[in-house]
Amino acid sequence: QVQVVESGGGSVQAGGSLRLSCAASGIGFMINTMGWHRQAPGKQRELVAGMTSGGTTNYADSVKGRFTISRDNARNTVFLQMNSLKPEDTAVYYCAVDKFGLGYTVWGQGTQVTVTS
C-alpha cells in the first residue's frame, strides 16, 4: 500500500525559512511526479510546486523565487525549501504523488505551516 508522509512544518516569523520533507513508500518504481499543495482556511487547495522524475519543475506564481522543490528519485522523496515566508503562506501543506503522469492520486496527511507577522 502506498503511503506518503510529510514532515518539517511549524511556526516561523515572516521572512524566515522552513524545509518540508516527504517520503513515499510502498512503491516499487520511480514516481513520475511529486508535488506540494497547500490549503489555507476558507480557500481551495492549490498546487505550490511539482517536480517530475526528469527534473522538470513548476511553481505557483505566488512562490516563485522563494520556494525550491527538489527530489531524491532513488528514495522517492521530495523536499520543499521555503524562504522569505509571508503570512499568506500559512496553510496546511500536502505532499502528493502522481505515479504515472495522470494526476495526483496519493496524498499525505498534511503538515501545518504558520507564518506570523
Secondary structure, DSSP 8 states (H G I E B T S, - for coil): --EEEEE--EEEETT--EEEEEEEES--S--SEEEEEEE-TTS--EEEEEEETTS-EEE-TTTTTTEEEEEEGGGTEEEEEE-S--GGG-EEEEEEEESSSS---EE---EEEEEE-
